Each structure stands twice: as structure tokens, then as C-alpha cells.
Amino acid sequence: MLQQPDPRNRDLIVNIGGELSPRDQAGVSPFDSSVQGGDAVWEGLRLYQGKIFRLDQHLARLESSAKAMAFTEIPSRESIVEEIRRTLEANEMTDEVHIRLTLTRGVKVTSGMDPRLNQSGPTLIVLAEWKPPVYGGGIRLITSSVRRFPPDCLDPNIHHANLAQSILAKIEANQAGVDDAVMLDKGGFVAETNATHIFLAEGRTLRTPRTVACPEGITRSAVLDICRAEGISVFEEDLSLTRFYRADEVFCTGTMGELVPVLEMDGRPIGKGEPGQFVAELSGLFGELVLREGVPVVGSV
């Protein structure tokens, strides 16, 4: 499914390096590291009623990824929040907003991959769009031929901006006429999809892949927290495709789409081939958690 952009997004104000500009006038230098080699880290945030869900966890992950990439300078969390606030206020945004936060290594003095060519500090990009959860009532998946890297190749817990693997998997999903693609690790176990984490339900027991070939997701961790609080059994383990094919329910998690049921995998219906009651229950609990754990940023909260 291809989400159609909200018409209001045609007149967005975007924030690049602290400069607020109309989207069609904003620009990133061709010498910026994100352009030169995808040398950047990023986060996806969601705004609910003037509050960003688990903002501190997102900023901690951004900082952690920048440290792992040996950024010599990282903006303070306070300064990042201030740029987010400025961007949201410039667009008069308070709800149903997705924020793409990108921190690049910055502008180079000359073209090249060497980080020593970056001598002017990082570039922070704040892109906020009116965007409700993107998937709707359910999705269909196929398995991609593209494998996720293990930590000894490229640690997935670095939330970096070089998304070639995910893009190649998404191309396969597009060509198959489905929504997204499941990606396996080098051992043949399910890692995640090209865009989301994935869970299966066997009765009232949940299972999800370990974070060996997938990042530590914020929405994923929220689901794990909900299960622990509600006394729902949940396990993080290696899972084959077969476990998903025969599951009672399967769902994906992510900031862009929240919790979304999987109706079909590789042509096989999951459960009854329709959204199940368990994921609906978890979605309701997630909605309650969002309102409790939002950090006020803009508007009347």
C-alpha cells in the first residue's frame, strides 16, 4: 500500500541546521555526510496531543548511535528538543504528526569518506509531517531474499541512515504486490521486516526475534513493557518462518505504524486471515501507554 500524503504537507516548514525554510526551498549541502555516504543516524518520533511518546528513549538511542559512529560532537538533548519544538510551532502542529529526526556527521571540507574531513560539527534535520499510522487495518508480507547483517558485519543497534538493505527488500515487496517484506538473519531466522519489528502470538503467549539482527525498537520495547505489566507471557528468541506461518496472530510494531496485524505471509493466511482480538487488545493498551508516557513539547497539554 502506498500512503497518500496529507495535502497540508505541501506547505511544510522544515528545519535544517536550525534554519526554518519552506520545504521546496530547504536544502542540504552536497558536501554533507548524509549525501556523501549515508553517514548519519536518525529517529522516528510521533506526536500525540502535543506530546512525543518516549522522547527520552528516542534521544538516548540517537545519542548512542552517534557515539557508536564516533561523532566528535553530539547536540545536547535540550537543544534537539528545542529545534523539534520550533519546527512543530512553525507548522502549527499538535497531533497526528510523525517526525523524522536526522543527525548527520555534518559538512565536509572536501568530498571523501574520511570523518576527519568533517570540521564544522553535525547537522540536525527535523522533518515533521502530518501523518497518521501508515498501514491501516492489516498488511500482507513476503520473505525477502535480502538478509539482515549480524553484529560482526554491521551492528543493527546503530540506527544509521544507510538503508540500502531495507530499500532492496521493499522493492521485492513492491514487485510482489504486497505491503512489506520479512527479512531473515544469516542463520535463517526472522529478524524483522524492512520497516518494522514483528511479533507472533500462540494463544496468549507472544514471541519476537532477539535484537541480534534488528535494532532495539522503541515501540517493540513498549509492547514488551505492556506484556510484563499485564502478566502476558512474552519471549525473545530465534524464530523460523514456520513459527510465523502457523501462529494464531502476527503483528508488526513501529513508530510509523504503531501496532498493525499481519493478515498473510508468503501467500499463507495468518490465523483466520483477518485482524485478531489479541492485537486489538494490545493496541488499546498501547494507546493508553502513549497518553501516559508522552513528553509535552507543544500546544496546550
Secondary structure, 3 states (H helix, E strand, C coil): CCCCCCHHHHHCEEEECCEEEECCCCCCCCCEHHHHHCCEEEEEEEEECCEEECHHHHHHHHHHHHHHCCCCCCCCHHHHHHHHHHHHHHCCCCCCEEEEEEEECCEECCCCCCHHHECCCCEEEEEEEECCCCCCCCEEEEECCCCCCCCCCCCCCCCECCCHHHHHHHHHHHHHCCCEEEEECCCCCEEEECCCEEEEEECCEEEECCCCCCCCCHHHHHHHHHHHHHCCCEEECCCCHHHHHCCCEEEEEECCCEEEEEEEECCEECCCCCCCHHHHHHHHHHHHHHHHCEEECCCCC
